Amino acid sequence: MEGINHPTPVACPHCKNARAMRMPRVGNYYEYRCPTSTCRTFRVSGTTQQLIDNGSDPTIGHFVLRGGQRYLEV
C-alpha cells in the first residue's frame, strides 16, 4: 500500500507545489517536505489532515512553532 512506509509525492497542501512529499504518519501527525522556501518542512495534526482531506482550504492556514517543530494550522 502506497504511503504507509514510504514518502508519498503529493501537492503541498499549503502552497500547492507539485513536488512536495508527505512522510509516513507518525503518531497523530503527518510531516510534509516542500521545496519552496515558504513551506519547507512542516507537520499537520491528524485532525488538520482530515480537514484538508475533506476539502478545507489549507492555503489560508498559518505556521506555528510548537516544541521546535513547525505546524500548519487551518
Buried (B, 14 or more C-beta within 10 A) or exposed (E): EEBEEEBEEBBBBBBEBEEBBBBEEEEEBBBBBBEEEEBEEBBBBEEBBEBBEEEBEBEEBEBEEEEEEBBBEB
